[in-house]
Amino acid sequence: METRKNPCIKCTVSQCQHNMVSENYCVLDSVRIGSHEKNPTVPECTDCESFVKRSGACGSEGCKF
């Protein structure tokens, strides 16, 4: 199965297995966004609930598999 970027979902979280690190895009068709706050008022209160920790080694140079 070929993985393709979703040009509508930009993502720079290389630690997520859904991130296409080479282009900083998500490969999912859609993502779920939520909040860990009862009354979110700033971007830092929101979370990507589609995040899944990548099992590779990610560092300052990006992920290597």
PQR file with spaces between the fields and no chain letter, atoms N, CA, C, O and H, PARSE charges and radii, in Angstrom:
ATOM       1  N    MET     1       0.839   -1.186    0.000 -0.4000 1.5000
ATOM       2  CA   MET     1       0.000    0.000    0.000 -0.0000 2.0000
ATOM       3  C    MET     1       0.884    1.249    0.000  0.5500 1.7000
ATOM       4  O    MET     1       1.744    1.404    0.866 -0.5500 1.4000
ATOM       5  N    GLU     2       0.675    2.113   -0.945 -0.4000 1.5000
ATOM       6  CA   GLU     2       1.457    3.339   -1.050 -0.0000 2.0000
ATOM       7  C    GLU     2       0.867    4.413   -0.145  0.5500 1.7000
ATOM       8  O    GLU     2      -0.344    4.627   -0.124 -0.5500 1.4000
ATOM       9  H    GLU     2      -0.024    1.987   -1.649  0.4000 1.0000
ATOM      10  N    THR     3       1.732    5.077    0.595 -0.4000 1.5000
ATOM      11  CA   THR     3       1.297    6.158    1.478 -0.0000 2.0000
ATOM      12  C    THR     3       1.393    7.470    0.720  0.5500 1.7000
ATOM      13  O    THR     3       2.425    7.781    0.125 -0.5500 1.4000
ATOM      14  H    THR     3       2.716    4.903    0.578  0.4000 1.0000
ATOM      15  N    ARG     4       0.312    8.235    0.745 -0.4000 1.5000
ATOM      16  CA   ARG     4       0.288    9.525    0.055 -0.0000 2.0000
ATOM      17  C    ARG     4      -0.049   10.626    1.043  0.5500 1.7000
ATOM      18  O    ARG     4      -0.825   10.436    1.979 -0.5500 1.4000
ATOM      19  H    ARG     4      -0.527    7.982    1.228  0.4000 1.0000
ATOM      20  N    LYS     5       0.545   11.762    0.811 -0.4000 1.5000
ATOM      21  CA   LYS     5       0.245   12.905    1.672 -0.0000 2.0000
ATOM      22  C    LYS     5      -1.156   13.412    1.384  0.5500 1.7000
ATOM      23  O    LYS     5      -1.666   13.285    0.271 -0.5500 1.4000
ATOM      24  H    LYS     5       1.175   11.916    0.050  0.4000 1.0000
ATOM      25  N    ASN     6      -1.763   13.984    2.402 -0.4000 1.5000
ATOM      26  CA   ASN     6      -3.028   14.675    2.236 -0.0000 2.0000
ATOM      27  C    ASN     6      -2.679   16.154    2.119  0.5500 1.7000
ATOM      28  O    ASN     6      -2.291   16.762    3.117 -0.5500 1.4000
ATOM      29  H    ASN     6      -1.349   14.088    3.306  0.4000 1.0000
ATOM      30  N    PRO     7      -2.802   16.754    0.936 -0.5600 1.5000
ATOM      31  CA   PRO     7      -2.383   18.146    0.750  0.2800 2.0000
ATOM      32  C    PRO     7      -3.201   19.153    1.554  0.5500 1.7000
ATOM      33  O    PRO     7      -2.860   20.334    1.608 -0.5500 1.4000
ATOM      34  N    CYS     8      -4.284   18.679    2.179 -0.4000 1.5000
ATOM      35  CA   CYS     8      -5.124   19.562    2.991 -0.0000 2.0000
ATOM      36  C    CYS     8      -4.736   19.566    4.467  0.5500 1.7000
ATOM      37  O    CYS     8      -5.229   20.389    5.238 -0.5500 1.4000
ATOM      38  H    CYS     8      -4.561   17.719    2.134  0.4000 1.0000
ATOM      39  N    ILE     9      -3.839   18.632    4.870 -0.4000 1.5000
ATOM      40  CA   ILE     9      -3.461   18.547    6.279 -0.0000 2.0000
ATOM      41  C    ILE     9      -1.949   18.676    6.414  0.5500 1.7000
ATOM      42  O    ILE     9      -1.226   17.697    6.232 -0.5500 1.4000
ATOM      43  H    ILE     9      -3.438   17.963    4.245  0.4000 1.0000
ATOM      44  N    LYS    10      -1.470   19.864    6.730 -0.4000 1.5000
ATOM      45  CA   LYS    10      -0.046   20.082    6.972 -0.0000 2.0000
ATOM      46  C    LYS    10       0.274   19.670    8.401  0.5500 1.7000
ATOM      47  O    LYS    10      -0.527   19.904    9.306 -0.5500 1.4000
ATOM      48  H    LYS    10      -2.057   20.660    6.879  0.4000 1.0000
ATOM      49  N    CYS    11       1.442   19.056    8.614 -0.4000 1.5000
ATOM      50  CA   CYS    11       1.832   18.607    9.948 -0.0000 2.0000
ATOM      51  C    CYS    11       3.348   18.573   10.056  0.5500 1.7000
ATOM      52  O    CYS    11       4.028   18.064    9.165 -0.5500 1.4000
ATOM      53  H    CYS    11       2.092   18.867    7.878  0.4000 1.0000
ATOM      54  N    THR    12       3.871   19.107   11.136 -0.4000 1.5000
ATOM      55  CA   THR    12       5.317   19.105   11.368 -0.0000 2.0000
ATOM      56  C    THR    12       5.705   18.221   12.545  0.5500 1.7000
ATOM      57  O    THR    12       6.841   18.292   13.015 -0.5500 1.4000
ATOM      58  H    THR    12       3.319   19.520   11.860  0.4000 1.0000
ATOM      59  N    VAL    13       4.782   17.387   13.033 -0.4000 1.5000
ATOM      60  CA   VAL    13       5.062   16.515   14.179 -0.0000 2.0000
ATOM      61  C    VAL    13       5.660   15.211   13.660  0.5500 1.7000
ATOM      62  O    VAL    13       4.933   14.250   13.408 -0.5500 1.4000
ATOM      63  H    VAL    13       3.860   17.329   12.651  0.4000 1.0000
ATOM      64  N    SER    14       6.973   15.177   13.501 -0.4000 1.5000
ATOM      65  CA   SER    14       7.642   14.007   12.926 -0.0000 2.0000
ATOM      66  C    SER    14       7.569   12.781   13.835  0.5500 1.7000
ATOM      67  O    SER    14       7.855   11.670   13.390 -0.5500 1.4000
ATOM      68  H    SER    14       7.563   15.958   13.705  0.4000 1.0000
ATOM      69  N    GLN    15       7.196   12.963   15.082 -0.4000 1.5000
ATOM      70  CA   GLN    15       7.075   11.838   16.007 -0.0000 2.0000
ATOM      71  C    GLN    15       5.771   11.060   15.799  0.5500 1.7000
ATOM      72  O    GLN    15       5.585   10.014   16.421 -0.5500 1.4000
ATOM      73  H    GLN    15       6.964   13.866   15.443  0.4000 1.0000
ATOM      74  N    CYS    16       4.871   11.542   14.947 -0.4000 1.5000
ATOM      75  CA   CYS    16       3.599   10.865   14.682 -0.0000 2.0000
ATOM      76  C    CYS    16       3.759    9.937   13.483  0.5500 1.7000
ATOM      77  O    CYS    16       4.355   10.318   12.476 -0.5500 1.4000
ATOM      78  H    CYS    16       5.023   12.392   14.442  0.4000 1.0000
ATOM      79  N    GLN    17       3.232    8.731   13.589 -0.4000 1.5000
ATOM      80  CA   GLN    17       3.370    7.769   12.494 -0.0000 2.0000
ATOM      81  C    GLN    17       2.576    8.174   11.260  0.5500 1.7000
ATOM      82  O    GLN    17       2.823    7.640   10.178 -0.5500 1.4000
ATOM      83  H    GLN    17       2.748    8.422   14.408  0.4000 1.0000
ATOM      84  N    HIS    18       1.634    9.098   11.387 -0.4000 1.5000
ATOM      85  CA   HIS    18       0.843    9.551   10.243 -0.0000 2.0000
ATOM      86  C    HIS    18       1.507   10.707    9.491  0.5500 1.7000
ATOM      87  O    HIS    18       0.990   11.153    8.467 -0.5500 1.4000
ATOM      88  H    HIS    18       1.434    9.532   12.265  0.4000 1.0000
ATOM      89  N    ASN    19       2.638   11.191    9.986 -0.4000 1.5000
ATOM      90  CA   ASN    19       3.327   12.318    9.367 -0.0000 2.0000
ATOM      91  C    ASN    19       4.225   11.834    8.239  0.5500 1.7000
ATOM      92  O    ASN    19       5.021   10.915    8.430 -0.5500 1.4000
ATOM      93  H    ASN    19       3.057   10.829   10.818  0.4000 1.0000
ATOM      94  N    MET    20       4.104   12.447    7.062 -0.4000 1.5000
ATOM      95  CA   MET    20       5.012   12.173    5.945 -0.0000 2.0000
ATOM      96  C    MET    20       6.167   13.154    6.101  0.5500 1.7000
ATOM      97  O    MET    20       6.145   14.260    5.561 -0.5500 1.4000
ATOM      98  H    MET    20       3.458   13.194    6.907  0.4000 1.0000
ATOM      99  N    VAL    21       7.167   12.724    6.846 -0.4000 1.5000
ATOM     100  CA   VAL    21       8.261   13.585    7.288 -0.0000 2.0000
ATOM     101  C    VAL    21       8.948   14.314    6.132  0.5500 1.7000
ATOM     102  O    VAL    21       9.335   15.474    6.274 -0.5500 1.4000
ATOM     103  H    VAL    21       7.185   11.825    7.284  0.4000 1.0000
ATOM     104  N    SER    22       9.097   13.646    5.004 -0.4000 1.5000
ATOM     105  CA   SER    22       9.818   14.255    3.878 -0.0000 2.0000
ATOM     106  C    SER    22       9.129   15.509    3.351  0.5500 1.7000
ATOM     107  O    SER    22       9.766   16.340    2.704 -0.5500 1.4000
ATOM     108  H    SER    22       8.783   12.703    4.890  0.4000 1.0000
ATOM     109  N    GLU    23       7.825   15.653    3.625 -0.4000 1.5000
ATOM     110  CA   GLU    23       7.095   16.807    3.107 -0.0000 2.0000
ATOM     111  C    GLU    23       6.267   17.549    4.146  0.5500 1.7000
ATOM     112  O    GLU    23       5.590   18.518    3.803 -0.5500 1.4000
ATOM     113  H    GLU    23       7.307   14.978    4.151  0.4000 1.0000
ATOM     114  N    ASN    24       6.300   17.119    5.419 -0.4000 1.5000
ATOM     115  CA   ASN    24       5.538   17.766    6.501 -0.0000 2.0000
ATOM     116  C    ASN    24       4.039   17.816    6.234  0.5500 1.7000
ATOM     117  O    ASN    24       3.398   18.853    6.402 -0.5500 1.4000
ATOM     118  H    ASN    24       6.850   16.332    5.698  0.4000 1.0000
ATOM     119  N    TYR    25       3.495   16.688    5.819 -0.4000 1.5000
ATOM     120  CA   TYR    25       2.055   16.532    5.629 -0.0000 2.0000
ATOM     121  C    TYR    25       1.591   15.277    6.346  0.5500 1.7000
ATOM     122  O    TYR    25       2.386   14.380    6.624 -0.5500 1.4000
ATOM     123  H    TYR    25       4.016   15.845    5.683  0.4000 1.0000
ATOM     124  N    CYS    26       0.304   15.219    6.644 -0.4000 1.5000
ATOM     125  CA   CYS    26      -0.318   14.045    7.245 -0.0000 2.0000
ATOM     126  C    CYS    26      -0.776   13.118    6.116  0.5500 1.7000
ATOM     127  O    CYS    26      -1.137   13.586    5.036 -0.5500 1.4000
ATOM     128  H    CYS    26      -0.343   15.948    6.418  0.4000 1.0000
ATOM     129  N    VAL    27      -0.761   11.814    6.362 -0.4000 1.5000
ATOM     130  CA   VAL    27      -1.212   10.863    5.354 -0.0000 2.0000
ATOM     131  C    VAL    27      -2.656   10.404    5.587  0.5500 1.7000
ATOM     132  O    VAL    27      -3.195    9.647    4.780 -0.5500 1.4000
ATOM     133  H    VAL    27      -0.467   11.434    7.239  0.4000 1.0000
ATOM     134  N    LEU    28      -3.286   10.847    6.674 -0.4000 1.5000
ATOM     135  CA   LEU    28      -4.663   10.464    6.953 -0.0000 2.0000
ATOM     136  C    LEU    28      -5.643   11.217    6.059  0.5500 1.7000
ATOM     137  O    LEU    28      -5.339   12.308    5.577 -0.5500 1.4000
ATOM     138  H    LEU    28      -2.848   11.462    7.329  0.4000 1.0000
ATOM     139  N    ASP    29      -6.825   10.628    5.838 -0.4000 1.5000
ATOM     140  CA   ASP    29      -7.877   11.311    5.079 -0.0000 2.0000
ATOM     141  C    ASP    29      -8.473   12.454    5.879  0.5500 1.7000
ATOM     142  O    ASP    29      -8.878   13.474    5.320 -0.5500 1.4000
ATOM     143  H    ASP    29      -7.072    9.741    6.230  0.4000 1.0000
ATOM     144  N    SER    30      -8.524   12.276    7.199 -0.4000 1.5000
ATOM     145  CA   SER    30      -9.034   13.310    8.090 -0.0000 2.0000
ATOM     146  C    SER    30      -8.390   13.124    9.455  0.5500 1.7000
ATOM     147  O    SER    30      -7.878   12.047    9.762 -0.5500 1.4000
ATOM     148  H    SER    30      -8.195   11.448    7.653  0.4000 1.0000
ATOM     149  N    VAL    31      -8.412   14.162   10.268 -0.4000 1.5000
ATOM     150  CA   VAL    31      -7.881   14.093   11.623 -0.0000 2.0000
ATOM     151  C    VAL    31      -8.953   14.556   12.600  0.5500 1.7000
ATOM     152  O    VAL    31      -9.882   15.279   12.242 -0.5500 1.4000
ATOM     153  H    VAL    31      -8.828   15.037   10.019  0.4000 1.0000
ATOM     154  N    ARG    32      -8.795   14.118   13.836 -0.4000 1.5000
ATOM     155  CA   ARG    32      -9.731   14.542   14.886 -0.0000 2.0000
ATOM     156  C    ARG    32      -8.988   15.509   15.802  0.5500 1.7000
ATOM     157  O    ARG    32      -7.924   15.182   16.328 -0.5500 1.4000
ATOM     158  H    ARG    32      -8.040   13.530   14.127  0.4000 1.0000
ATOM     159  N    ILE    33      -9.549   16.688   15.989 -0.4000 1.5000
ATOM     160  CA   ILE    33      -8.961   17.699   16.853 -0.0000 2.0000
ATOM     161  C    ILE    33      -9.820   17.823   18.100  0.5500 1.7000
ATOM     162  O    ILE    33     -11.046   17.892   18.008 -0.5500 1.4000
ATOM     163  H    ILE    33     -10.414   16.953   15.562  0.4000 1.0000
ATOM     164  N    GLY    34      -9.191   17.852   19.250 -0.4000 1.5000
ATOM     165  CA   GLY    34      -9.906   17.969   20.513 -0.0000 2.0000
ATOM     166  C    GLY    34      -9.181   18.925   21.429  0.5500 1.7000
ATOM     167  O    GLY    34      -8.282   19.652   21.005 -0.5500 1.4000
ATOM     168  H    GLY    34      -8.195   17.796   19.325  0.4000 1.0000
ATOM     169  N    SER    35      -9.575   18.921   22.688 -0.4000 1.5000
ATOM     170  CA   SER    35      -8.950   19.793   23.678 -0.0000 2.0000
ATOM     171  C    SER    35      -8.820   19.074   24.999  0.5500 1.7000
ATOM     172  O    SER    35      -9.671   18.264   25.364 -0.5500 1.4000
ATOM     173  H    SER    35     -10.305   18.331   23.032  0.4000 1.0000
ATOM     174  N    HIS    36      -7.760   19.370   25.709 -0.4000 1.5000
ATOM     175  CA   HIS    36      -7.568   18.841   27.054 -0.0000 2.0000
ATOM     176  C    HIS    36      -8.088   19.834   28.097  0.5500 1.7000
ATOM     177  O    HIS    36      -7.966   19.598   29.299 -0.5500 1.4000
ATOM     178  H    HIS    36      -7.068   20.028   25.412  0.4000 1.0000
ATOM     179  N    GLU    37      -8.658   20.926   27.642 -0.4000 1.5000
ATOM     180  CA   GLU    37      -9.201   21.972   28.509 -0.0000 2.0000
ATOM     181  C    GLU    37     -10.726   21.979   28.429  0.5500 1.7000
ATOM     182  O    GLU    37     -11.300   21.615   27.402 -0.5500 1.4000
ATOM     183  H    GLU    37      -8.757   21.118   26.665  0.4000 1.0000
ATOM     184  N    LYS    38     -11.365   22.382   29.490 -0.4000 1.5000
ATOM     185  CA   LYS    38     -12.818   22.498   29.508 -0.0000 2.0000
ATOM     186  C    LYS    38     -13.305   23.674   28.655  0.5500 1.7000
ATOM     187  O    LYS    38     -14.352   23.601   28.011 -0.5500 1.4000
ATOM     188  H    LYS    38     -10.899   22.678   30.324  0.4000 1.0000
ATOM     189  N    ASN    39     -12.521   24.761   28.664 -0.4000 1.5000
ATOM     190  CA   ASN    39     -12.877   25.965   27.926 -0.0000 2.0000
ATOM     191  C    ASN    39     -11.628   26.467   27.186  0.5500 1.7000
ATOM     192  O    ASN    39     -10.979   27.403   27.653 -0.5500 1.4000
ATOM     193  H    ASN    39     -11.671   24.820   29.186  0.4000 1.0000
ATOM     194  N    PRO    40     -11.283   25.866   26.048 -0.5600 1.5000
ATOM     195  CA   PRO    40     -10.063   26.272   25.337  0.2800 2.0000
ATOM     196  C    PRO    40     -10.145   27.711   24.835  0.5500 1.7000
ATOM     197  O    PRO    40     -11.152   28.128   24.263 -0.5500 1.4000
ATOM     198  N    THR    41      -9.061   28.462   25.061 -0.4000 1.5000
ATOM     199  CA   THR    41      -9.040   29.870   24.641 -0.0000 2.0000
ATOM     200  C    THR    41      -7.821   30.228   23.804  0.5500 1.7000
ATOM     201  O    THR    41      -7.774   31.310   23.218 -0.5500 1.4000
ATOM     202  H    THR    41      -8.243   28.123   25.526  0.4000 1.0000
ATOM     203  N    VAL    42      -6.831   29.337   23.736 -0.4000 1.5000
ATOM     204  CA   VAL    42      -5.623   29.584   22.946 -0.0000 2.0000
ATOM     205  C    VAL    42      -5.246   28.293   22.209  0.5500 1.7000
ATOM     206  O    VAL    42      -5.647   27.209   22.631 -0.5500 1.4000
ATOM     207  H    VAL    42      -6.869   28.458   24.212  0.4000 1.0000
ATOM     208  N    PRO    43      -4.482   28.394   21.115 -0.5600 1.5000
ATOM     209  CA   PRO    43      -4.105   27.203   20.345  0.2800 2.0000
ATOM     210  C    PRO    43      -3.451   26.097   21.183  0.5500 1.7000
ATOM     211  O    PRO    43      -3.627   24.914   20.892 -0.5500 1.4000
ATOM     212  N    GLU    44      -2.708   26.474   22.205 -0.4000 1.5000
ATOM     213  CA   GLU    44      -2.024   25.484   23.043 -0.0000 2.0000
ATOM     214  C    GLU    44      -2.987   24.571   23.802  0.5500 1.7000
ATOM     215  O    GLU    44      -2.572   23.548   24.348 -0.5500 1.4000
ATOM     216  H    GLU    44      -2.564   27.435   22.441  0.4000 1.0000
ATOM     217  N    CYS    45      -4.244   24.928   23.837 -0.4000 1.5000
ATOM     218  CA   CYS    45      -5.261   24.112   24.518 -0.0000 2.0000
ATOM     219  C    CYS    45      -5.808   23.007   23.618  0.5500 1.7000
ATOM     220  O    CYS    45      -6.549   22.144   24.089 -0.5500 1.4000
ATOM     221  H    CYS    45      -4.581   25.759   23.393  0.4000 1.0000
ATOM     222  N    THR    46      -5.456   23.017   22.330 -0.4000 1.5000
ATOM     223  CA   THR    46      -5.999   22.026   21.409 -0.0000 2.0000
ATOM     224  C    THR    46      -5.000   20.907   21.146  0.5500 1.7000
ATOM     225  O    THR    46      -3.791   21.089   21.293 -0.5500 1.4000
ATOM     226  H    THR    46      -4.854   23.718   21.947  0.4000 1.0000
ATOM     227  N    ASP    47      -5.522   19.744   20.756 -0.4000 1.5000
ATOM     228  CA   ASP    47      -4.701   18.553   20.533 -0.0000 2.0000
ATOM     229  C    ASP    47      -5.156   17.826   19.273  0.5500 1.7000
ATOM     230  O    ASP    47      -6.337   17.843   18.926 -0.5500 1.4000
ATOM     231  H    ASP    47      -6.504   19.595   20.637  0.4000 1.0000
ATOM     232  N    CYS    48      -4.210   17.192   18.595 -0.4000 1.5000
ATOM     233  CA   CYS    48      -4.550   16.297   17.498 -0.0000 2.0000
ATOM     234  C    CYS    48      -4.803   14.930   18.120  0.5500 1.7000
ATOM     235  O    CYS    48      -3.869   14.259   18.561 -0.5500 1.4000
ATOM     236  H    CYS    48      -3.250   17.179   18.877  0.4000 1.0000
ATOM     237  N    GLU    49      -6.055   14.523   18.152 -0.4000 1.5000
ATOM     238  CA   GLU    49      -6.412   13.248   18.764 -0.0000 2.0000
ATOM     239  C    GLU    49      -6.170   12.070   17.826  0.5500 1.7000
ATOM     240  O    GLU    49      -6.414   10.923   18.201 -0.5500 1.4000
ATOM     241  H    GLU    49      -6.814   15.068   17.794  0.4000 1.0000
ATOM     242  N    SER    50      -5.694   12.340   16.612 -0.4000 1.5000
ATOM     243  CA   SER    50      -5.327   11.283   15.671 -0.0000 2.0000
ATOM     244  C    SER    50      -3.865   10.879   15.836  0.5500 1.7000
ATOM     245  O    SER    50      -3.407    9.941   15.183 -0.5500 1.4000
ATOM     246  H    SER    50      -5.496   13.272   16.308  0.4000 1.0000
ATOM     247  N    PHE    51      -3.134   11.571   16.692 -0.4000 1.5000
ATOM     248  CA   PHE    51      -1.711   11.305   16.910 -0.0000 2.0000
ATOM     249  C    PHE    51      -1.477    9.870   17.373  0.5500 1.7000
ATOM     250  O    PHE    51      -2.152    9.379   18.278 -0.5500 1.4000
ATOM     251  H    PHE    51      -3.506   12.333   17.222  0.4000 1.0000
ATOM     252  N    VAL    52      -0.508    9.204   16.738 -0.4000 1.5000
ATOM     253  CA   VAL    52      -0.035    7.886   17.152 -0.0000 2.0000
ATOM     254  C    VAL    52       1.485    7.963   17.157  0.5500 1.7000
ATOM     255  O    VAL    52       2.088    8.326   16.147 -0.5500 1.4000
ATOM     256  H    VAL    52       0.041    9.603   16.003  0.4000 1.0000
ATOM     257  N    LYS    53       2.106    7.628   18.272 -0.4000 1.5000
ATOM     258  CA   LYS    53       3.564    7.729   18.395 -0.0000 2.0000
ATOM     259  C    LYS    53       4.251    6.820   17.385  0.5500 1.7000
ATOM     260  O    LYS    53       3.946    5.631   17.285 -0.5500 1.4000
ATOM     261  H    LYS    53       1.616    7.333   19.092  0.4000 1.0000
ATOM     262  N    ARG    54       5.181    7.400   16.643 -0.4000 1.5000
ATOM     263  CA   ARG    54       5.965    6.656   15.660 -0.0000 2.0000
ATOM     264  C    ARG    54       6.919    5.725   16.394  0.5500 1.7000
ATOM     265  O    ARG    54       7.448    6.090   17.443 -0.5500 1.4000
ATOM     266  H    ARG    54       5.430    8.365   16.724  0.4000 1.0000
ATOM     267  N    SER    55       7.143    4.547   15.870 -0.4000 1.5000
ATOM     268  CA   SER    55       8.013    3.583   16.533 -0.0000 2.0000
ATOM     269  C    SER    55       9.467    3.686   16.075  0.5500 1.7000
ATOM     270  O    SER    55      10.306    2.918   16.546 -0.5500 1.4000
ATOM     271  H    SER    55       6.713    4.251   15.017  0.4000 1.0000
ATOM     272  N    GLY    56       9.790    4.612   15.170 -0.4000 1.5000
ATOM     273  CA   GLY    56      11.163    4.807   14.713 -0.0000 2.0000
ATOM     274  C    GLY    56      11.923    5.752   15.607  0.5500 1.7000
ATOM     275  O    GLY    56      11.425    6.167   16.654 -0.5500 1.4000
ATOM     276  H    GLY    56       9.109    5.236   14.787  0.4000 1.0000
ATOM     277  N    ALA    57      13.123    6.093   15.199 -0.4000 1.5000
ATOM     278  CA   ALA    57      13.968    7.007   15.967 -0.0000 2.0000
ATOM     279  C    ALA    57      13.869    8.410   15.380  0.5500 1.7000
ATOM     280  O    ALA    57      14.284    8.642   14.245 -0.5500 1.4000
ATOM     281  H    ALA    57      13.527    5.756   14.349  0.4000 1.0000
ATOM     282  N    CYS    58      13.324    9.337   16.145 -0.4000 1.5000
ATOM     283  CA   CYS    58      13.197   10.726   15.687 -0.0000 2.0000
ATOM     284  C    CYS    58      14.087   11.621   16.547  0.5500 1.7000
ATOM     285  O    CYS    58      14.081   11.536   17.775 -0.5500 1.4000
ATOM     286  H    CYS    58      12.986    9.149   17.068  0.4000 1.0000
ATOM     287  N    GLY    59      14.834   12.460   15.889 -0.4000 1.5000
ATOM     288  CA   GLY    59      15.694   13.411   16.579 -0.0000 2.0000
ATOM     289  C    GLY    59      15.618   14.744   15.879  0.5500 1.7000
ATOM     290  O    GLY    59      14.676   15.004   15.130 -0.5500 1.4000
ATOM     291  H    GLY    59      14.839   12.529   14.892  0.4000 1.0000
ATOM     292  N    SER    60      16.593   15.588   16.113 -0.4000 1.5000
ATOM     293  CA   SER    60      16.590   16.921   15.515 -0.0000 2.0000
ATOM     294  C    SER    60      16.707   16.873   13.998  0.5500 1.7000
ATOM     295  O    SER    60      16.330   17.831   13.323 -0.5500 1.4000
ATOM     296  H    SER    60      17.359   15.377   16.721  0.4000 1.0000
ATOM     297  N    GLU    61      17.218   15.783   13.453 -0.4000 1.5000
ATOM     298  CA   GLU    61      17.372   15.631   12.015 -0.0000 2.0000
ATOM     299  C    GLU    61      16.129   15.008   11.377  0.5500 1.7000
ATOM     300  O    GLU    61      16.103   14.812   10.162 -0.5500 1.4000
ATOM     301  H    GLU    61      17.524   15.005   14.001  0.4000 1.0000
ATOM     302  N    GLY    62      15.120   14.699   12.151 -0.4000 1.5000
ATOM     303  CA   GLY    62      13.916   14.052   11.635 -0.0000 2.0000
ATOM     304  C    GLY    62      13.934   12.568   11.932  0.5500 1.7000
ATOM     305  O    GLY    62      14.764   12.086   12.703 -0.5500 1.4000
ATOM     306  H    GLY    62      15.141   14.858   13.138  0.4000 1.0000
ATOM     307  N    CYS    63      13.018   11.852   11.320 -0.4000 1.5000
ATOM     308  CA   CYS    63      12.887   10.414   11.593 -0.0000 2.0000
ATOM     309  C    CYS    63      13.695    9.594   10.596  0.5500 1.7000
ATOM     310  O    CYS    63      13.795    9.944    9.420 -0.5500 1.4000
ATOM     311  H    CYS    63      12.343   12.243   10.694  0.4000 1.0000
ATOM     312  N    LYS    64      14.261    8.513   11.075 -0.4000 1.5000
ATOM     313  CA   LYS    64      15.022    7.602   10.225 -0.0000 2.0000
ATOM     314  C    LYS    64      14.496    6.198   10.457  0.5500 1.7000
ATOM     315  O    LYS    64      14.347    5.755   11.596 -0.5500 1.4000
ATOM     316  H    LYS    64      14.179    8.228   12.030  0.4000 1.0000
ATOM     317  N    PHE    65      14.210    5.490    9.339 -0.4000 1.5000
ATOM     318  CA   PHE    65      13.634    4.143    9.460 -0.0000 2.0000
ATOM     319  C    PHE    65      14.372    3.159    8.618  0.5500 1.7000
ATOM     320  O    PHE    65      14.023    1.979    8.598 -0.5500 1.4000
ATOM     321  H    PHE    65      14.331    5.849    8.414  0.4000 1.0000
